[in-house]
């Protein structure tokens, strides 16, 4: 649809003045008489002459923009969509004939902003009215309209579940995001989803393969399927959807058609062998998709309290190594379980299992830190953030229990940490790094932040206290995060921003100094940046890529492997390759995939590793050798989007001459023809 925007305004007199009016109306506050104003303006529009019609149209569209970012307002407009359509609101625009609309173009139009997004929303409401038989339109049957709406829903799950992609967050304002999410919540509740099963299976598979710490998105999809779609176990697609559904709602045969209290009573009547079978079946359900049901928490607590601790490794699906660690520390871990886990806090069981598998409990500092966590009193402000992040907190679960559960998940799934709808990729990356390589430090940070709602860091021999510095990048925290993140991120964000301010004005990227100070001393001192602050240009890109390949490409660095995550800055580009902004990721490893291609495996903390960066560059999360939580790209394509990284200056000096120029030029071509169009390129040689 966005391809028609300029044609729309060039040939439609009615809409020619909408943009100016809407820029004014965008900042106006929705008042009690907004509905009355709309009705007055709609009446005037309906009765307008050809001469006055454009003026009346722009006023009415401004009122519509104000109304549709709330559920009540959207319902009101839906009730009036038949009248709007018949009055000619779509005449002279690309939306005039709904039979010619293309579902795949809706996403781009919604992202293009007001007023295009507003009339796109009206178009979806019109199609919904046609599908429901409230409006007849020649050439578009209710069946056609229903199919179109289904396609739009599946193609826009980021809006349905309010999980916008990185590109979306960069190009859409808060008001635009709110009204679009309101639309999709509204139409999803009124739409048959039976014909979108294949896409839903694919979506659930790819989300679960990333094993995110926060599982709300896939749970919402599964709940939506359960509520809206009748499934036949004999149908292949239905059977696959049922596997997801049963993982949560019926993980074992014995849990079928029982609430968790009834399930607990049933366990009391099972023999030892039956409990063994129940434990094995339960863990298989959890490990299949990384989702935990309430029943599993009931089972694990029952086993501990009733003298069956030897079955816990089976109930957690542990390997021999994980079982050995359970046997070594089972009294300590049993105490953690009983003080933390509850049926409404069950997802943390998966993280606990992964902690046992990774061997993290073997560290004395980790055990001491977790024991200390059980004794703290959570600060009221932190408690409020934690309870807000849980959506529907249970009265029997404390904020500390939620926080402990989140610690299990983050420590067990370091690559599942996400930033939510916040510009805090730096903070999320830090939490992920610490959970992998400094877990005791992370626990201590959480303990301090939770107790005092404050944190201190050292930067160049000076203390930075989060409570005493200015605001960070986040003004209004999106609470769609785990409890560890909502505890830490508001403070980490302020500390990071203060470090950036203190390091600015030095003629180089402040991250050179900030990254080692924020993340830890395992970050290499050497820092390469493609962007030169003094000239505001890209300088010696050939040398930049030579250093990058010398740092991480096994064929040119002597076969060395990365030891620690490397904080890398990347250019975010659109599906057309256009420059959008900057983003922080962690390069985790470089390895050969099954096709014999060197790939970069990295953590993308934006909650969605699957993106389209243009030029055919599309990070994958599954099927190319990725571990849970990793995104990956062929190394050449990844290199074409980076602008900064850390490296060992002594090693790079010896190896950068090993990199063939032909490899460098391939990467340079991709870069110059995408984000590089936004910069001047200088061939001046730098000393690396």
C-alpha positions as a printed Julia matrix, in Angstrom:
688×3 Matrix{Float64}:
   0.0     0.0    0.0
   2.85    2.4    0.75
   3.75    2.4   -2.95
   0.54    4.27  -3.64
   0.93    6.99  -1.03
   2.16    9.77  -3.26
  -0.33    8.9   -6.0
  -3.03    9.03  -3.36
  -2.24   12.55  -2.28
  -1.4    13.84  -5.73
  -4.78   12.82  -7.16
  -7.1    13.1   -4.18
  -8.25   16.62  -3.41
 -10.04   15.38  -0.31
  -6.86   14.26   1.45
  -4.43   16.89   0.31
  -4.54   18.88   3.56
  -4.83   16.0    6.04
  -1.15   15.82   6.94
  -0.86   19.43   8.15
  -3.98   19.11  10.25
  -2.94   15.78  11.76
   0.46   17.07  12.79
  -1.45   19.62  14.85
  -4.02   17.18  16.18
  -1.44   14.5   17.06
  -0.5    16.24  20.29
  -4.02   17.12  21.39
  -5.48   15.35  24.41
  -8.49   13.09  24.01
 -11.35   14.86  25.81
 -14.91   13.94  26.73
 -16.37   15.77  23.75
 -14.16   14.03  21.18
 -16.98   11.67  20.19
 -19.39   14.57  19.83
 -16.87   16.45  17.7
 -16.48   13.44  15.43
 -20.24   13.14  14.94
 -20.49   16.83  14.13
 -17.6    16.63  11.68
 -18.94   13.44  10.09
 -22.29   15.16   9.52
 -20.56   18.15   7.98
 -18.42   15.86   5.78
 -21.47   13.92   4.6
 -23.29   17.13   3.65
 -20.26   18.96   2.22
 -20.08   20.29  -1.3
 -17.17   19.49  -3.6
 -15.64   22.82  -2.61
 -15.79   22.34   1.17
 -15.3    18.56   1.25
 -11.46   18.54   1.58
 -11.58   20.84   4.61
 -14.28   18.75   6.3
 -12.38   15.55   5.54
  -9.14   16.65   7.15
 -10.91   17.72  10.35
 -12.75   14.42  10.62
  -9.59   12.38   9.99
  -7.86   14.24  12.8
 -10.63   13.25  15.2
 -10.41    9.65  14.03
  -6.68    9.64  14.75
  -7.39   10.75  18.32
 -10.06    8.11  18.84
  -8.45    4.95  17.51
  -5.63    4.56  20.02
  -8.13    3.39  22.64
 -10.35    0.31  22.56
 -13.46    2.38  23.23
 -12.62    4.84  20.5
 -11.86    2.08  18.0
 -15.17    0.37  18.77
 -16.92    3.68  18.21
 -15.28    4.11  14.79
 -16.11    0.49  13.89
 -19.74    1.2   14.67
 -19.54    4.1   12.23
 -17.41    2.46   9.53
 -20.39    1.65   7.31
 -21.45    5.29   7.33
 -17.89    6.46   6.71
 -17.51    4.11   3.77
 -20.81    5.09   2.18
 -20.04    8.77   2.73
 -16.96    8.36   0.52
 -14.06    8.38   2.97
 -12.07    6.01   0.71
 -12.97    7.62  -2.62
 -10.04    8.71  -4.76
  -7.51    6.71  -2.73
  -5.71    3.36  -3.19
  -8.11    1.96  -0.58
 -11.18    2.7   -2.71
 -11.63   -0.91  -3.89
 -10.99   -3.49  -1.13
 -10.74   -6.31  -3.69
  -7.49   -4.78  -4.96
  -5.78   -4.52  -1.58
  -2.69   -6.62  -0.77
  -2.33   -7.99   2.78
   1.47   -8.05   2.69
   1.56   -4.27   2.14
  -0.44   -3.43   5.26
   2.58   -3.65   7.58
   4.55   -1.08   5.61
   1.63    1.32   5.41
   0.99    1.13   9.14
   4.66    1.89   9.75
   4.62    4.86   7.36
   2.81    6.95   9.97
  -0.17    9.21  10.08
  -2.28    9.88   8.03
  -1.6     6.73   5.99
  -1.73    4.51   9.04
  -5.07    6.02  10.02
  -6.8     5.28   6.73
  -5.18    1.82   6.7
  -6.81    1.16  10.05
 -10.14    2.35   8.65
  -9.6    -0.05   5.74
  -9.13   -3.0    8.1
 -12.27   -2.01  10.01
 -14.21   -1.83   6.74
 -13.01   -5.32   5.77
 -13.97   -6.6    9.21
 -17.45   -5.1    8.74
 -17.71   -6.84   5.34
 -16.59  -10.14   6.87
 -19.23   -9.84   9.59
 -22.0    -8.97   7.11
 -22.39   -5.44   8.43
 -21.4    -3.92   5.09
 -21.77   -5.1    1.49
 -19.23   -4.19  -1.15
 -19.29   -5.23  -4.79
 -16.4    -7.56  -5.65
 -15.55   -8.4   -2.03
 -17.46  -11.2   -0.3
 -17.49  -11.83   3.44
 -15.31  -14.88   2.74
 -12.76  -12.77   0.86
 -12.74  -10.16   3.59
 -12.28  -12.8    6.31
  -9.33  -14.34   4.44
  -7.73  -10.94   4.02
  -8.05  -10.16   7.72
  -6.52  -13.55   8.59
  -3.55  -12.9    6.34
  -3.05   -9.47   7.85
  -3.15  -10.88  11.39
  -0.53  -13.54  10.72
   1.71  -11.07   8.89
   1.52   -8.64  11.81
   1.88  -10.75  14.93
   4.35   -8.16  16.23
   1.36   -5.82  16.59
  -1.12   -8.48  17.73
   1.09   -9.29  20.72
   2.61   -5.82  21.1
   6.15   -7.1   20.42
   7.37   -4.69  17.73
  10.57   -5.5   15.87
  13.65   -3.3   16.18
  12.9    -1.58  12.86
   9.31   -0.96  13.97
  10.37    0.71  17.21
  12.73    2.96  15.3
  10.19    4.21  12.75
   6.96    4.38  14.76
   6.02    6.8   17.53
   4.4     5.67  20.76
   1.02    6.98  19.62
   1.26    5.1   16.33
   2.28    1.86  18.04
  -0.58    2.17  20.5
  -3.28    2.69  17.91
  -1.99   -0.13  15.69
  -1.8    -2.55  18.62
  -5.34   -1.52  19.6
  -6.51   -2.35  16.08
  -4.99   -5.84  16.03
  -6.22   -6.69  19.5
  -9.69   -5.7   18.32
  -9.75   -7.61  15.03
  -8.06  -10.73  16.48
 -10.93  -11.06  18.94
 -13.45  -10.97  16.09
 -11.73  -13.19  13.51
 -11.78  -16.9   12.7
  -8.21  -18.17  12.7
  -8.81  -21.66  11.31
  -7.09  -20.97   8.01
  -3.83  -19.62   9.41
  -2.61  -22.8   11.1
   0.51  -23.34   9.03
   1.76  -19.83   9.68
   0.99  -20.17  13.38
   2.92  -23.45  13.59
   5.9   -21.79  11.92
   5.68  -18.76  14.2
   5.47  -20.84  17.38
   8.32  -23.08  16.28
  10.66  -20.18  15.55
   9.79  -18.31  18.74
  10.3   -21.39  20.9
  13.57  -22.23  19.15
  14.9   -18.93  20.51
  13.99  -19.99  24.07
  13.21  -16.46  25.31
  13.21  -15.81  29.04
   9.84  -14.07  28.74
   7.34  -16.54  27.26
   4.24  -14.36  27.1
   4.21  -14.13  23.31
   4.09  -17.85  22.56
   1.7   -18.46  25.45
  -0.66  -15.85  24.02
  -0.55  -17.5   20.61
  -1.18  -20.93  22.14
  -4.06  -19.54  24.21
  -5.46  -17.87  21.11
  -5.35  -21.16  19.21
  -6.99  -23.0   22.1
  -9.77  -20.45  22.32
 -10.4   -19.76  18.63
  -9.51  -22.9   16.64
 -11.02  -26.37  16.81
  -8.17  -28.86  16.36
  -8.36  -32.37  14.91
  -5.53  -34.65  16.13
  -5.73  -36.59  12.84
  -4.78  -33.48  10.86
  -1.0   -32.97  10.64
  -1.05  -29.21  11.23
  -3.61  -29.56  14.0
  -1.5   -32.23  15.66
   1.51  -29.91  15.66
  -0.53  -27.12  17.21
  -1.87  -29.57  19.79
   1.69  -30.39  20.83
   2.22  -26.75  21.76
  -1.14  -26.6   23.47
  -0.67  -29.78  25.47
   2.78  -28.68  26.58
   1.05  -26.04  28.71
  -2.47  -27.33  29.33
  -2.0   -31.11  29.39
   1.68  -32.09  29.6
   0.91  -35.64  30.8
  -1.98  -38.05  30.45
  -2.65  -37.81  34.19
  -3.02  -34.03  34.05
  -5.81  -34.08  31.45
  -9.02  -32.31  32.51
  -7.7   -31.48  35.98
  -6.78  -28.25  37.66
  -3.51  -28.27  39.52
  -5.14  -28.91  42.91
  -6.83  -32.02  41.53
  -3.56  -33.08  39.94
  -1.77  -32.83  43.29
  -4.34  -35.13  44.85
  -3.89  -37.65  42.04
  -0.12  -37.77  42.65
  -0.72  -39.01  46.17
  -2.23  -42.2   44.76
   0.57  -43.02  42.31
   3.14  -45.73  42.96
   6.89  -45.1   42.74
   7.04  -46.54  39.24
   4.06  -44.44  38.16
   5.72  -41.32  39.59
   8.82  -42.21  37.6
   6.77  -42.43  34.4
   4.97  -39.2   35.26
   8.28  -37.39  35.82
   9.7   -38.58  32.49
   6.56  -37.58  30.57
   6.5   -34.18  32.26
  10.1   -33.33  31.42
   9.65  -34.39  27.78
   6.83  -31.85  27.46
   8.98  -29.08  28.95
  12.08  -29.8   26.9
  10.19  -29.98  23.61
   9.51  -26.23  23.52
  11.03  -24.78  26.68
   7.59  -24.08  28.12
   6.59  -25.12  31.63
   3.1   -25.93  32.86
   1.64  -25.41  36.3
   1.48  -29.17  36.7
   5.25  -29.49  36.6
   5.66  -27.21  39.61
   3.11  -29.29  41.5
   4.96  -32.49  40.61
   8.41  -31.21  41.6
   7.24  -29.77  44.91
   5.38  -33.03  45.63
   8.48  -35.13  44.92
  10.62  -33.05  47.29
   8.07  -32.92  50.1
   7.23  -36.61  49.93
  10.67  -38.2   49.93
  11.16  -38.72  46.17
  14.06  -36.33  45.55
  15.84  -38.98  43.49
  13.17  -38.48  40.81
  13.85  -34.73  40.44
  16.54  -35.21  37.73
  14.01  -37.2   35.72
  11.31  -34.57  36.24
  13.75  -31.87  35.07
  15.0   -33.9   32.11
  18.62  -33.74  33.29
  21.6   -35.4   31.64
  24.12  -37.45  33.62
  26.14  -34.31  34.3
  23.08  -32.4   35.47
  22.03  -35.33  37.66
  25.47  -35.44  39.26
  25.18  -31.75  40.17
  21.7   -32.28  41.58
  22.99  -35.11  43.76
  25.86  -32.93  44.99
  23.74  -29.9   45.9
  20.24  -31.33  46.21
  19.54  -30.11  49.75
  20.53  -26.57  48.81
  18.57  -26.63  45.56
  15.56  -28.29  47.19
  15.42  -25.37  49.6
  15.57  -22.9   46.69
  12.72  -24.73  44.95
  10.44  -24.8   47.98
  11.0   -21.1   48.69
  10.66  -19.96  45.1
   8.52  -22.16  42.87
   4.72  -22.0   42.74
   2.18  -23.07  40.08
   1.88  -19.41  39.04
   5.65  -19.02  38.89
   6.4   -22.31  37.14
   8.32  -21.15  34.05
  11.47  -20.73  36.14
  11.75  -24.54  36.37
  13.2   -24.63  32.85
  15.87  -22.11  33.86
  16.66  -24.12  36.97
  17.15  -27.25  34.86
  19.52  -25.37  32.57
  21.46  -24.05  35.56
  22.03  -27.62  36.69
  23.14  -28.64  33.21
  25.6   -25.75  32.89
  27.28  -26.44  36.23
  26.68  -22.97  37.61
  25.75  -24.39  41.03
  29.31  -25.68  41.37
  30.45  -22.11  42.0
  30.52  -21.25  45.68
  29.95  -17.57  44.93
  26.76  -18.41  43.04
  25.37  -20.55  45.85
  26.21  -17.88  48.42
  24.62  -15.19  46.28
  21.4   -17.16  45.83
  21.27  -17.94  49.55
  21.68  -14.23  50.33
  18.91  -13.35  47.89
  16.42  -15.35  49.95
  17.0   -13.05  52.93
  16.58   -9.6   51.35
  13.7    -7.17  51.7
  12.71   -5.82  48.29
  12.52   -2.03  47.98
   8.9    -0.83  47.49
   9.68    0.8   44.12
  11.37   -2.34  42.84
   8.52   -4.45  44.16
   6.04   -2.31  42.22
   8.03   -2.78  38.99
   8.27   -6.54  39.49
   4.57   -6.98  40.17
   3.71   -4.79  37.19
   5.88   -6.95  34.94
   4.04  -10.13  35.96
   0.75   -8.86  34.43
  -1.48  -10.81  36.86
   0.52  -11.29  40.07
  -0.79  -14.03  42.34
  -1.6   -13.1   45.91
   0.42  -16.03  47.3
   3.63  -15.15  45.42
   5.87  -12.37  46.69
   7.93  -10.02  44.56
  11.03  -11.78  45.89
   9.75  -15.14  44.64
   9.14  -13.65  41.2
  12.62  -12.15  41.28
  14.24  -15.44  42.33
  12.35  -17.24  39.6
  13.54  -14.71  37.05
  17.11  -15.2   38.28
  16.77  -18.93  37.58
  15.58  -18.17  34.06
  18.23  -15.56  33.26
  21.09  -17.6   34.72
  19.88  -20.75  33.0
  19.07  -19.05  29.67
  21.64  -16.28  29.16
  20.76  -15.96  25.47
  17.04  -15.6   26.19
  17.34  -12.13  27.73
  15.5    -9.39  25.82
  15.05   -5.63  26.01
  11.27   -5.53  25.5
   9.97   -2.36  23.86
  12.78   -0.31  25.36
  15.84    1.34  23.77
  18.04   -0.58  26.2
  19.93   -3.08  24.09
  23.09   -2.14  26.01
  21.56   -3.11  29.36
  20.03   -6.34  28.04
  23.36   -7.27  26.47
  25.07   -6.69  29.81
  22.63   -8.9   31.73
  23.18  -11.64  29.17
  26.99  -11.32  29.38
  27.07  -11.41  33.15
  24.75  -14.41  33.31
  27.18  -16.28  31.02
  30.55  -15.2   32.4
  30.02  -13.44  35.72
  26.9   -15.01  37.29
  27.91  -14.17  40.85
  28.35  -10.53  39.83
  24.89  -10.52  38.27
  23.35  -11.98  41.42
  25.07   -9.34  43.53
  23.88   -6.56  41.21
  20.32   -7.86  41.5
  20.59   -8.11  45.28
  21.86   -4.54  45.61
  19.39   -3.06  43.13
  16.43   -4.93  44.64
  17.33   -3.88  48.19
  18.24   -0.23  47.63
  16.74    0.62  44.23
  20.2     1.92  43.41
  23.49    0.81  41.84
  27.04    2.11  41.76
  29.68    1.57  39.07
  33.27    2.75  38.74
  34.22    4.69  35.62
  37.79    5.92  35.22
  38.43    5.96  38.98
  35.18    7.82  39.72
  31.98    6.45  41.22
  28.72    6.66  39.31
  25.62    6.24  41.45
  22.42    5.72  39.47
  20.29    7.7   41.93
  22.52   10.76  41.55
  22.83   11.04  37.76
  20.48   12.26  35.07
  17.93   10.34  33.06
  18.88    7.49  30.76
  17.46    6.56  27.39
  14.25    5.23  28.94
  11.66    7.74  30.1
   8.74    5.31  30.45
   9.84    1.73  31.04
   7.97   -0.95  29.14
   7.41   -3.64  31.76
   7.18   -6.56  29.31
  10.4    -7.86  30.81
  11.54  -10.48  33.29
  11.79   -9.47  36.95
  15.6    -9.3   36.84
  15.47   -6.84  33.96
  12.8    -4.58  35.46
  14.9    -4.51  38.63
  18.2    -3.64  36.94
  17.47   -1.87  33.65
  16.22    1.51  35.0
  19.52    1.85  36.91
  21.83    0.31  34.29
  20.33    2.62  31.68
  21.13    5.71  33.74
  24.65    4.53  34.56
  25.34    3.69  30.92
  24.07    7.09  29.77
  26.23    8.86  32.34
  29.31    6.94  31.21
  28.56    7.89  27.6
  28.28   11.56  28.58
  31.59   11.51  30.44
  33.35    9.76  27.54
  31.93   12.03  24.83
  33.88   14.8   23.16
  37.07   12.78  22.77
  36.89   12.49  19.0
  36.16    8.78  19.15
  33.2     6.52  19.84
  32.55    6.65  23.63
  31.83    2.92  23.6
  35.6     2.39  23.43
  35.76    3.31  27.12
  32.21    2.59  28.25
  31.94   -1.07  27.23
  34.86   -2.34  29.36
  33.72   -0.2   32.3
  30.1    -1.35  32.11
  30.48   -5.01  31.19
  33.79   -6.09  32.68
  37.48   -6.41  32.1
  37.18   -9.36  29.73
  36.23   -6.83  27.03
  39.31   -6.29  24.86
  41.02   -2.9   25.07
  41.37   -2.5   21.31
  38.41   -0.82  19.65
  37.69   -0.54  15.93
  35.1     1.79  14.48
  34.18    2.3   10.84
  32.8     5.74  11.67
  35.18    8.64  12.23
  33.76   11.27  14.58
  36.07   14.07  13.52
  35.28   13.83   9.8
  31.72   12.5   10.19
  32.58    9.91   7.57
  33.39    6.25   7.03
  37.19    6.05   7.04
  39.41    3.12   5.98
  36.61    0.58   5.81
  39.05   -1.87   4.17
  41.27   -1.77   7.24
  38.25   -2.0    9.54
  37.08   -5.25   7.91
  40.66   -6.6    7.86
  40.83   -6.17  11.62
  37.39   -7.77  12.08
  38.29  -10.86  10.05
  41.69  -11.08  11.75
  39.86  -11.03  15.08
  37.21  -13.67  14.38
  37.59  -15.5   11.02
  39.22  -18.91  11.68
  40.86  -19.03   8.24
  42.73  -15.79   8.82
  43.37  -15.72  12.57
  45.11  -19.05  12.97
  41.97  -20.95  13.9
  41.42  -19.02  17.13
  37.91  -19.08  18.58
  36.14  -16.31  20.48
  36.35  -16.8   24.23
  34.0   -14.08  25.49
  31.05  -12.33  23.83
  32.25   -9.36  21.81
  30.05   -6.24  22.14
  29.43   -5.26  18.53
  27.64   -2.19  17.19
  25.57   -2.72  14.06
  23.69   -0.52  11.62
  20.0    -1.35  11.58
  18.66   -1.29   8.02
  15.2    -1.69   6.57
  14.06   -4.4    4.17
  15.16   -2.0    1.43
  18.62   -1.68   2.95
  18.04    1.9    4.11
  19.84    3.14   7.2
  17.54    3.27  10.26
  19.78    3.53  13.3
  22.22    1.75  15.59
  21.89   -1.37  17.71
  23.99   -3.34  20.19
  24.49   -7.1   19.8
  27.01   -9.63  21.11
  29.09  -11.7   18.68
  29.26  -15.08  20.38
  31.11  -17.33  17.95
  32.08  -17.92  14.34
  31.64  -21.43  13.01
  31.02  -23.43   9.84
  27.41  -24.41   9.22
  26.15  -27.61   7.58
  26.58  -26.04   4.14
  30.25  -25.32   4.79
  29.68  -21.56   5.18
  31.3   -19.54   7.94
  28.55  -17.95   9.99
  28.46  -15.34  12.74
  26.36  -16.49  15.69
  25.21  -13.58  17.83
  22.82  -12.47  20.54
  20.26   -9.93  19.38
  18.58   -8.61  22.54
  15.61   -7.09  20.71
  13.38  -10.16  21.38
  13.17  -11.07  17.72
  16.2   -12.45  15.93
  14.37  -12.87  12.6
  14.59   -9.71  10.57
  15.01   -8.47   7.02
  17.98   -6.13   6.72
  17.72   -5.75   2.96
  19.94   -7.08   0.15
  18.74  -10.57   0.99
  20.34  -10.34   4.43
  17.94  -12.1    6.81
  19.23  -13.35  10.17
  17.97  -16.81  11.05
  17.34  -18.34  14.48
  16.88  -21.98  13.53
  18.15  -24.45  10.97
  21.68  -23.15  10.47
  23.44  -24.55  13.51
  22.1   -21.97  15.97
  22.05  -22.78  19.66
  18.91  -21.74  21.54
  18.78  -17.96  21.64
  21.31  -17.31  18.89
  20.74  -15.46  15.64
  23.08  -16.1   12.75
  24.19  -14.79   9.36
  26.89  -15.74   6.89
  29.94  -13.94   8.29
  30.28  -11.78   5.19
  26.71  -10.47   5.58
  27.15   -9.83   9.29
  30.38   -7.93   8.61
  28.51   -5.74   6.11
  26.31   -4.37   8.92
  28.82   -3.77  11.74
  30.34   -0.43  12.62
  32.24   -1.13  15.88
  33.77   -3.99  17.87
  36.53   -4.74  20.38
  39.71   -6.67  19.62
  43.2    -7.58  20.84
  45.51   -5.02  19.25
  48.59   -7.24  19.54
  46.98  -10.17  17.74
  45.26   -8.14  15.0
  48.47   -6.4   13.93
  50.01   -9.76  12.95
  46.98  -11.19  11.19
  45.08   -8.46   9.35
  47.34   -8.78   6.3
  46.12  -12.39   5.93
  42.68  -11.23   4.79
  42.28  -11.3    0.96
  41.21   -8.04  -0.63
  38.53   -9.83  -2.66
  36.72  -10.75   0.59
  36.95   -7.17   1.83
  35.53   -5.74  -1.39
  32.48   -8.05  -1.29
  31.64   -6.76   2.18
  32.36   -3.15   1.22
  29.98   -3.36  -1.73
  27.14   -4.59   0.49
  27.85   -1.84   3.02
  28.13    1.04   0.52
  24.92    0.04  -1.25
  22.89   -0.04   1.99
  23.59    2.02   5.13
  26.67    3.44   3.41
  24.49    5.64   1.23
  23.96    7.83   4.31
  27.68    8.61   4.73
  30.7    10.06   2.98
  33.43    7.45   2.43
  37.11    8.36   2.78
  39.95    6.08   1.74
  42.43    7.54   4.23
  44.42    4.76   5.92
  44.24    4.46   9.7
  46.64    2.88  12.17
  44.84   -0.05  13.74
